[in-house]
Amino acid sequence: MRFGLFYHHQVPKPWTEDSEERVLKESLEQIELADRLGYDYVWETEHHFMEEYSHSAAPEVFLAAAAARTKNIRLAHGIVSIPPNVNHPVRVAERLATLDLISGGRVDFGSGQGSTQLEVGAFDVERDKKREQWREAIDVITRMLTEVPFTGHQGQWINVPPRNVVPKPKQKPHPPLWVACSSPETVEYAARNGMGALSFAFVSPEEAKERVETYYDLIASEECVPAGYAVNPNFALVMPFMCHEDEETALDRGVHGAHFFAYSFLHYWMHGAHRPGATDIAKDFAENRDAFGFSRHLPPETRAEMDPDLLARIDNLRKAIGTPDQLRELVRSYEAVGVDQIIFQVQIGANKHEHICESLELFAREVMPEFAERREELDAAKAARLEVPIKDALSRHQPATVDVSHVVISAEQAEMLENTDDEDD
């Protein structure tokens, strides 16, 4: 079992002049603390235009800042949006490799298709085409990270001539690959592509058991054809977090942030009508939260009228908000069904920086040591169990390389001399 932190950089209104700056600086302080305490991962998302919900528009910049402040914690993209209009494959490969080098080989590469039409539409990406763009892009990016030189690609969405894409990452063949998953179908998709499943569904241990079993069955099957040049067999869950010795204090400090996160998510993906620069999600949340079941003390009659599946999802938001004893039992239950990593959402809603830091320290002191003690044994058993299936899966990966030894790119001295007045150096 590994433990990570997940950052959206939520900035609920009302905003002040330094709101965004404060959130970024506090997040870096939390990550620096987590590194000293022995947490394994920090995950940073990528979103665009999603006011209040996520101001994390440049994760590569933030993770570079985190790299400079830390020594051991892994720096994970969760995720990079890789339709080429959003992030061109060349730039993704260059940034990944650079971050991997300056961090000493600590990068994980989570990728995805982009999110709502609010986001991808602004980059002229059609929703019904984004998955096929992701699949083409992930193949091109992993080739750029490994081929010397990259032998070029002419596809439906991406055209790049032969070039040697530099620098190359420290980790070989490339940083571990993950894909964002929100449903059982996308978990299966991750397994078939030999990628880690970064699950954003708030599921119970019983639901997780089904998804983990399906995931690892597919990893070990002939259906697994790796998208990259290595298999990353890992299943991770994301959940809101707050830890305190007193349960009521933990709930007081953490439930509001968990509920705001869910409400703002629903605003952009399901029920919201967003006016850029004008909509106030925090105000809407304060006025309408009870109607959606986001109440600290939900009346029994309201619970009785709610859809049971929705109610279960809301209850799951609170699973990692509690005492060290409660969280220890929770982690044990997920460990028992094969979950490899629990990623805590700490900086959500109006959660206070000092409460987050106190929680990280308490959890690291009281809960993490038990799982660290048996990690080596469990890792060895897992590696032995998957050694042959991974070897077989990699044999099914067929890179689309060609011989480009004949390619010569001539210098442009003559043209440059003719256009000295118009060209930069």
C-alpha positions as CSV (number, residue, x, y, z in Angstrom):
1,M,0.0,0.0,0.0
2,R,1.2,3.4,-1.0
3,F,-0.1,6.8,0.1
4,G,-0.4,9.9,-2.1
5,L,-1.8,13.4,-2.0
6,F,-4.0,14.8,-4.8
7,Y,-4.2,18.5,-5.8
8,H,-6.9,20.3,-7.8
9,H,-6.0,23.7,-6.4
10,Q,-9.6,24.5,-5.5
11,V,-10.2,28.2,-4.9
12,P,-13.8,28.8,-3.7
13,K,-15.2,32.3,-3.8
14,P,-15.1,35.0,-2.5
15,W,-11.6,35.6,-4.0
16,T,-9.0,38.0,-2.7
17,E,-6.0,39.4,-4.6
18,D,-3.8,36.6,-3.2
19,S,-6.2,33.7,-3.2
20,E,-4.5,31.7,-6.0
21,E,-1.0,32.5,-4.8
22,R,-1.8,31.4,-1.3
23,V,-3.3,28.1,-2.4
24,L,-0.2,27.3,-4.5
25,K,2.3,28.2,-1.8
26,E,0.4,26.3,0.9
27,S,0.1,23.3,-1.4
28,L,3.9,23.3,-1.8
29,E,4.4,23.5,1.9
30,Q,2.1,20.5,2.4
31,I,4.0,18.5,-0.2
32,E,7.4,19.4,1.4
33,L,6.0,18.2,4.7
34,A,4.6,15.0,3.2
35,D,8.0,14.3,1.7
36,R,9.6,14.5,5.1
37,L,6.9,12.3,6.6
38,G,7.3,9.5,4.1
39,Y,4.3,9.8,1.8
40,D,4.9,8.2,-1.5
41,Y,3.2,10.3,-4.2
42,V,1.9,13.8,-5.0
43,W,-0.6,13.9,-7.8
44,E,-1.4,17.1,-9.7
45,T,-4.3,17.3,-12.1
46,E,-4.7,19.5,-15.2
47,H,-7.9,21.5,-15.8
48,H,-8.7,24.6,-17.7
49,F,-11.3,27.3,-17.2
50,M,-12.9,25.4,-14.3
51,E,-13.2,28.3,-11.8
52,E,-13.3,27.4,-8.1
53,Y,-13.2,23.6,-8.9
54,S,-9.6,23.6,-10.2
55,H,-7.1,26.3,-10.9
56,S,-4.4,23.7,-11.8
57,A,-3.8,24.8,-15.4
58,A,0.0,24.3,-15.5
59,P,0.8,21.1,-13.6
60,E,4.2,20.8,-15.1
61,V,5.2,24.1,-13.5
62,F,3.8,23.2,-10.1
63,L,5.4,19.7,-10.1
64,A,8.8,21.3,-11.0
65,A,8.5,23.6,-8.0
66,A,7.6,20.5,-5.9
67,A,10.6,18.7,-7.3
68,A,12.9,21.5,-6.1
69,R,11.5,21.2,-2.5
70,T,11.5,17.4,-2.1
71,K,13.8,14.4,-2.2
72,N,11.8,11.2,-2.3
73,I,8.1,11.7,-3.0
74,R,7.1,10.7,-6.5
75,L,5.7,13.5,-8.7
76,A,2.7,12.3,-10.6
77,H,0.6,13.8,-13.4
78,G,-3.0,13.0,-12.7
79,I,-3.5,13.7,-15.5
80,V,-2.0,15.4,-18.6
81,S,-4.7,16.1,-21.1
82,I,-3.2,14.8,-24.3
83,P,-5.5,15.5,-27.3
84,P,-2.9,17.2,-29.5
85,N,-4.7,20.6,-29.6
86,V,-4.4,20.8,-25.8
87,N,-0.9,19.4,-25.4
88,H,1.1,18.5,-28.4
89,P,3.0,15.2,-28.0
90,V,6.4,16.7,-28.6
91,R,5.9,19.2,-25.7
92,V,4.5,16.5,-23.4
93,A,7.5,14.3,-24.0
94,E,10.0,17.1,-23.6
95,R,8.4,18.3,-20.3
96,L,8.1,14.8,-18.9
97,A,11.7,14.0,-19.6
98,T,13.0,17.3,-18.2
99,L,11.0,16.9,-15.0
100,D,12.2,13.3,-14.7
101,L,15.8,14.4,-15.0
102,I,15.6,17.3,-12.5
103,S,13.7,15.2,-10.0
104,G,16.1,12.2,-10.2
105,G,13.7,9.9,-11.9
106,R,10.6,10.5,-9.7
107,V,7.9,11.2,-12.4
108,D,4.7,9.2,-13.1
109,F,2.8,10.0,-16.2
110,G,-1.0,9.9,-15.9
111,S,-2.8,10.8,-19.1
112,G,-6.4,11.4,-20.1
113,Q,-8.7,12.6,-22.9
114,G,-9.6,16.0,-21.4
115,S,-12.7,16.7,-19.5
116,T,-15.9,18.7,-20.2
117,Q,-16.8,20.5,-23.3
118,L,-16.1,23.7,-21.4
119,E,-12.4,22.7,-21.5
120,V,-11.8,20.7,-24.7
121,G,-14.2,22.8,-26.8
122,A,-12.0,25.8,-26.2
123,F,-9.1,23.8,-27.8
124,D,-11.3,22.8,-30.7
125,V,-11.5,19.2,-29.6
126,E,-14.7,17.3,-30.3
127,R,-15.9,15.2,-27.4
128,D,-16.6,12.1,-29.6
129,K,-13.1,12.2,-31.0
130,K,-11.1,12.8,-27.8
131,R,-10.6,9.1,-26.9
132,E,-9.1,8.2,-30.3
133,Q,-6.9,11.3,-30.1
134,W,-5.7,10.1,-26.6
135,R,-4.9,6.6,-28.0
136,E,-2.9,8.0,-30.9
137,A,-1.1,10.5,-28.7
138,I,0.0,8.0,-26.0
139,D,1.6,5.9,-28.6
140,V,3.5,8.8,-30.1
141,I,4.6,10.2,-26.7
142,T,6.0,6.9,-25.5
143,R,7.9,6.4,-28.8
144,M,9.3,9.9,-28.4
145,L,10.5,9.1,-24.9
146,T,12.3,5.9,-26.1
147,E,13.3,6.1,-29.8
148,V,16.7,7.5,-30.8
149,P,15.7,9.1,-33.1
150,F,11.9,9.2,-33.0
151,T,11.1,7.8,-36.5
152,G,8.1,10.0,-37.2
153,H,4.4,9.6,-37.3
154,Q,1.7,10.2,-39.9
155,G,-1.7,9.6,-38.3
156,Q,-5.3,10.8,-38.2
157,W,-4.7,13.5,-35.6
158,I,-0.9,13.8,-35.3
159,N,1.8,14.4,-37.9
160,V,5.4,14.7,-36.8
161,P,8.5,14.1,-39.0
162,P,11.5,12.1,-37.8
163,R,13.4,14.0,-35.1
164,N,15.4,13.1,-32.0
165,V,13.2,14.3,-29.2
166,V,15.5,15.5,-26.4
167,P,16.0,15.2,-23.5
168,K,15.3,11.6,-22.7
169,P,13.9,10.6,-19.3
170,K,16.1,9.2,-16.5
171,Q,13.6,6.3,-16.0
172,K,13.9,3.6,-18.6
173,P,12.1,2.9,-20.8
174,H,9.9,5.8,-19.7
175,P,8.0,7.0,-16.5
176,P,5.2,4.7,-15.4
177,L,2.0,5.2,-17.3
178,W,-1.4,5.7,-15.7
179,V,-4.8,6.6,-17.1
180,A,-7.7,8.4,-15.4
181,C,-10.7,6.0,-14.6
182,S,-14.2,6.9,-13.5
183,S,-16.1,3.8,-14.3
184,P,-15.6,0.0,-14.5
185,E,-15.2,0.3,-18.3
186,T,-12.3,2.7,-18.1
187,V,-10.6,0.5,-15.4
188,E,-10.8,-2.4,-17.9
189,Y,-9.4,-0.1,-20.6
190,A,-6.4,0.7,-18.4
191,A,-5.7,-2.9,-17.8
192,R,-5.9,-3.8,-21.5
193,N,-3.4,-1.1,-22.2
194,G,-1.0,-2.2,-19.3
195,M,-1.5,1.1,-17.5
196,G,-2.1,2.0,-13.9
197,A,-5.7,2.7,-13.1
198,L,-6.2,6.0,-11.4
199,S,-9.7,5.6,-10.1
200,F,-11.7,8.8,-9.4
201,A,-14.9,6.9,-8.4
202,F,-15.7,7.0,-4.7
203,V,-16.2,3.3,-4.2
204,S,-16.6,1.1,-1.2
205,P,-14.1,-1.7,-0.5
206,E,-16.7,-4.2,-1.8
207,E,-16.9,-2.3,-5.1
208,A,-13.2,-1.9,-5.2
209,K,-12.7,-5.6,-4.9
210,E,-14.7,-6.3,-8.1
211,R,-12.8,-3.6,-10.0
212,V,-9.4,-4.7,-8.7
213,E,-10.0,-8.4,-9.6
214,T,-11.2,-7.5,-13.1
215,Y,-8.2,-5.2,-13.5
216,Y,-5.6,-7.8,-12.6
217,D,-7.4,-10.6,-14.5
218,L,-7.1,-8.5,-17.6
219,I,-3.4,-7.5,-16.9
220,A,-2.7,-11.3,-16.8
221,S,-4.7,-12.1,-19.9
222,E,-3.9,-12.1,-23.6
223,E,-6.1,-9.0,-23.9
224,C,-3.3,-6.9,-22.3
225,V,-1.4,-5.2,-25.1
226,P,0.7,-2.4,-23.4
227,A,0.3,1.1,-24.7
228,G,3.9,1.8,-23.8
229,Y,7.1,-0.1,-23.4
230,A,6.5,-1.2,-19.8
231,V,3.5,-2.4,-17.8
232,N,2.5,-0.5,-14.7
233,P,0.2,-2.9,-12.8
234,N,-1.3,-0.6,-10.1
235,F,-4.7,0.3,-8.9
236,A,-5.2,3.6,-7.0
237,L,-8.2,5.2,-5.4
238,V,-8.8,8.9,-4.7
239,M,-10.8,10.1,-1.7
240,P,-11.2,13.2,0.5
241,F,-9.2,13.1,3.7
242,M,-9.0,14.6,7.2
243,C,-7.5,13.0,10.3
244,H,-7.9,14.0,14.0
245,E,-7.9,12.1,17.3
246,D,-11.5,13.2,17.8
247,E,-14.0,12.0,15.2
248,E,-16.3,15.0,15.4
249,T,-13.3,17.4,15.0
250,A,-12.2,15.5,11.9
251,L,-15.7,15.7,10.5
252,D,-16.0,19.4,11.3
253,R,-12.7,20.1,9.5
254,G,-13.2,17.8,6.5
255,V,-16.8,17.2,5.5
256,H,-17.5,20.6,4.2
257,G,-14.5,20.5,1.9
258,A,-15.5,17.0,0.6
259,H,-19.0,18.1,-0.1
260,F,-17.8,21.3,-1.9
261,F,-15.6,19.2,-4.0
262,A,-18.4,16.9,-5.0
263,Y,-20.9,19.8,-5.5
264,S,-18.4,21.7,-7.8
265,F,-17.7,18.5,-9.7
266,L,-21.5,18.1,-10.3
267,H,-21.7,21.7,-11.3
268,Y,-19.3,21.2,-14.3
269,W,-20.2,17.7,-15.2
270,M,-24.0,17.4,-14.6
271,H,-26.3,20.1,-13.3
272,G,-24.5,23.5,-13.7
273,A,-25.1,26.3,-16.1
274,H,-21.8,28.2,-15.9
275,R,-21.3,31.9,-16.7
276,P,-17.5,32.5,-17.1
277,G,-16.2,35.0,-14.6
278,A,-19.6,35.5,-13.0
279,T,-21.0,32.2,-11.6
280,D,-20.3,31.8,-7.8
281,I,-20.2,28.1,-7.1
282,A,-19.5,28.5,-3.4
283,K,-22.6,30.7,-3.0
284,D,-24.7,28.2,-4.9
285,F,-23.3,25.4,-2.7
286,A,-24.2,27.3,0.5
287,E,-27.8,27.8,-0.8
288,N,-28.4,24.4,-2.4
289,R,-26.2,21.8,-0.7
290,D,-29.0,20.3,1.4
291,A,-31.1,19.6,-1.7
292,F,-28.2,17.5,-3.1
293,G,-27.7,15.6,0.2
294,F,-24.5,17.5,1.1
295,S,-25.3,18.1,4.7
296,R,-23.2,17.4,7.7
297,H,-26.3,16.0,9.5
298,L,-28.7,14.8,6.8
299,P,-32.2,14.3,8.3
300,P,-33.5,10.7,8.2
301,E,-36.5,11.7,6.1
302,T,-34.2,13.3,3.5
303,R,-32.1,10.2,3.4
304,A,-35.2,8.0,2.9
305,E,-36.2,10.0,-0.2
306,M,-32.8,10.0,-1.9
307,D,-31.6,7.6,-4.5
308,P,-29.7,4.8,-2.7
309,D,-26.8,4.8,-5.1
310,L,-26.3,8.6,-4.8
311,L,-26.6,8.3,-1.0
312,A,-23.9,5.7,-1.0
313,R,-21.6,7.9,-3.0
314,I,-22.1,10.8,-0.6
315,D,-21.4,8.5,2.3
316,N,-18.2,7.3,0.6
317,L,-17.0,10.9,0.6
318,R,-16.6,10.7,4.4
319,K,-14.7,7.3,4.6
320,A,-11.3,8.8,4.9
321,I,-12.4,11.6,7.3
322,G,-12.0,10.4,10.9
323,T,-9.6,9.2,13.6
324,P,-6.4,7.3,13.1
325,D,-8.1,4.0,14.3
326,Q,-10.9,4.5,11.8
327,L,-8.6,5.3,8.9
328,R,-6.4,2.3,9.8
329,E,-9.3,0.0,9.5
330,L,-10.3,1.7,6.2
331,V,-6.9,1.2,4.7
332,R,-6.8,-2.4,5.9
333,S,-10.1,-3.0,4.1
334,Y,-8.8,-1.6,0.8
335,E,-5.4,-3.3,1.2
336,A,-7.2,-6.7,1.7
337,V,-9.0,-6.4,-1.7
338,G,-5.8,-5.5,-3.6
339,V,-5.8,-1.7,-3.9
340,D,-2.2,-0.6,-4.3
341,Q,-2.5,3.1,-3.4
342,I,-4.9,5.4,-1.6
343,I,-4.6,9.1,-2.7
344,F,-5.9,11.6,-0.3
345,Q,-7.6,14.8,-1.5
346,V,-6.5,17.3,1.1
347,Q,-6.7,20.8,-0.5
348,I,-10.4,20.8,-1.3
349,G,-13.1,23.4,-0.5
350,A,-12.1,25.7,2.3
351,N,-10.0,23.1,4.2
352,K,-7.5,25.0,6.3
353,H,-3.8,24.7,5.7
354,E,-2.9,24.1,9.3
355,H,-5.6,21.4,9.6
356,I,-4.2,19.6,6.5
357,C,-0.7,19.7,7.9
358,E,-1.8,18.4,11.3
359,S,-3.7,15.6,9.6
360,L,-0.7,14.6,7.5
361,E,1.5,14.4,10.5
362,L,-1.0,12.4,12.6
363,F,-1.7,9.9,9.9
364,A,2.0,9.4,9.1
365,R,2.7,8.8,12.8
366,E,-0.2,6.6,13.8
367,V,-1.3,4.8,10.6
368,M,1.4,4.5,8.0
369,P,4.0,2.5,9.9
370,E,1.8,-0.7,9.9
371,F,1.6,-0.7,6.1
372,A,5.2,0.1,5.6
373,E,6.2,-3.0,7.6
374,R,4.5,-5.4,5.2
375,R,5.1,-3.5,2.0
376,E,8.3,-5.3,1.0
377,E,6.7,-8.8,1.4
378,L,3.6,-7.9,-0.5
379,D,5.5,-6.2,-3.3
380,A,7.7,-9.3,-3.8
381,A,4.6,-11.6,-3.9
382,K,3.0,-9.3,-6.5
383,A,6.1,-9.1,-8.6
384,A,6.4,-12.9,-8.7
385,R,2.8,-13.4,-9.5
386,L,2.9,-11.0,-12.5
387,E,6.4,-11.7,-13.8
388,V,5.3,-14.0,-16.6
389,P,2.1,-12.2,-17.5
390,I,4.0,-8.9,-17.9
391,K,6.7,-10.5,-20.0
392,D,4.0,-12.0,-22.3
393,A,2.2,-8.7,-22.5
394,L,5.3,-6.9,-23.6
395,S,5.9,-9.4,-26.3
396,R,2.5,-8.4,-27.8
397,H,3.6,-4.7,-28.0
398,Q,4.5,-3.9,-31.6
399,P,6.1,-0.4,-31.9
400,A,5.5,1.4,-35.2
401,T,9.1,2.2,-36.0
402,V,10.7,2.5,-39.4
403,D,14.2,3.0,-40.7
404,V,15.0,6.7,-41.0
405,S,18.7,6.5,-41.4
406,H,18.4,8.2,-44.8
407,V,16.8,11.3,-43.3
408,V,19.1,14.4,-43.4
409,I,17.8,17.8,-42.4
410,S,19.8,20.5,-44.1
411,A,20.8,23.7,-42.4
412,E,18.9,26.9,-43.4
413,Q,21.9,29.3,-43.5
414,A,21.0,30.8,-46.9
415,E,17.4,31.4,-46.0
416,M,18.4,32.8,-42.6
417,L,20.8,35.3,-44.2
418,E,18.1,36.4,-46.6
419,N,15.6,37.0,-43.8
420,T,17.8,38.5,-41.1
421,D,15.5,41.4,-40.6
422,D,12.5,39.2,-40.1
423,E,13.8,36.3,-38.1
424,D,14.8,35.9,-34.4
425,D,18.0,34.1,-33.7
